[in-house]
């Protein structure tokens, strides 16, 4: 499923698009019998974080672990 993660006010960009897996459901069906499980895959994504104040902004890079895909394992 597609999801939008809202980051705190001190981050830019304010939103991150993600793909969220349902790891409790089967991901493969063979003659209507469920097999396999989905596993969430992640990617490091660099965002900016204001470590200053709203009036005097100081931006630093911040690594964020973003959910990007699902992988089916049997």
C-alpha positions as CSV (number, residue, x, y, z in Angstrom):
1,X,0.0,0.0,0.0
2,X,1.1,3.5,-0.7
3,X,1.5,5.7,2.4
4,X,2.6,9.3,3.1
5,X,4.8,9.9,6.1
6,X,4.5,13.4,7.6
7,X,7.8,14.5,9.1
8,X,8.2,17.0,12.0
9,X,8.2,20.7,11.2
10,X,12.0,20.8,11.5
11,X,12.5,18.5,8.5
12,X,12.5,19.2,4.7
13,X,10.7,17.9,2.7
14,X,7.7,17.7,5.1
15,X,6.3,14.5,3.5
16,X,7.8,11.3,2.2
17,X,6.0,8.8,-0.1
18,X,6.4,5.2,1.1
19,X,5.3,1.7,0.2
20,X,4.1,-0.3,3.2
21,X,3.9,-4.1,3.1
22,X,1.4,-6.3,4.9
23,X,3.8,-8.8,6.3
24,X,1.0,-11.0,7.8
25,X,-0.6,-11.9,4.5
26,X,0.5,-14.4,1.8
27,X,1.9,-12.9,-1.3
28,X,1.7,-15.8,-3.7
29,X,-1.2,-18.1,-4.4
30,X,-1.0,-21.5,-6.1
31,X,-4.3,-23.1,-6.9
32,X,-5.9,-20.8,-4.4
33,X,-3.5,-21.9,-1.6
34,X,-1.5,-19.2,0.0
35,X,2.3,-19.3,0.0
36,X,5.1,-16.9,0.9
37,X,5.2,-13.8,3.0
38,X,6.0,-10.2,2.1
39,X,9.1,-8.6,3.6
40,X,9.5,-4.9,3.8
41,X,12.5,-3.4,1.9
42,X,14.1,-0.1,3.0
43,X,16.4,2.5,1.5
44,X,18.4,5.3,3.1
45,X,17.1,8.7,2.0
46,X,18.8,12.0,2.9
47,X,16.5,14.8,4.1
48,X,17.3,18.1,5.7
49,X,16.8,18.9,9.4
50,X,16.8,22.4,10.9
51,X,19.0,22.3,14.0
52,X,18.6,26.1,14.4
53,X,15.5,28.1,15.1
54,X,12.6,29.1,12.7
55,X,14.1,32.6,12.5
56,X,17.8,31.4,12.0
57,X,17.7,28.2,10.2
58,X,20.7,25.8,10.2
59,X,20.2,22.9,7.9
60,X,22.0,19.6,8.3
61,X,21.7,16.3,6.3
62,X,19.8,13.6,8.1
63,X,19.5,9.9,7.0
64,X,16.0,8.6,7.0
65,X,15.1,4.9,6.6
66,X,12.3,4.9,4.0
67,X,10.0,1.9,3.2
68,X,10.3,1.6,-0.6
69,X,9.0,-1.9,-1.7
70,X,7.9,-5.4,-0.8
71,X,9.6,-8.6,-1.6
72,X,7.8,-12.0,-1.6
73,X,9.7,-14.9,0.1
74,X,8.5,-18.5,-0.2
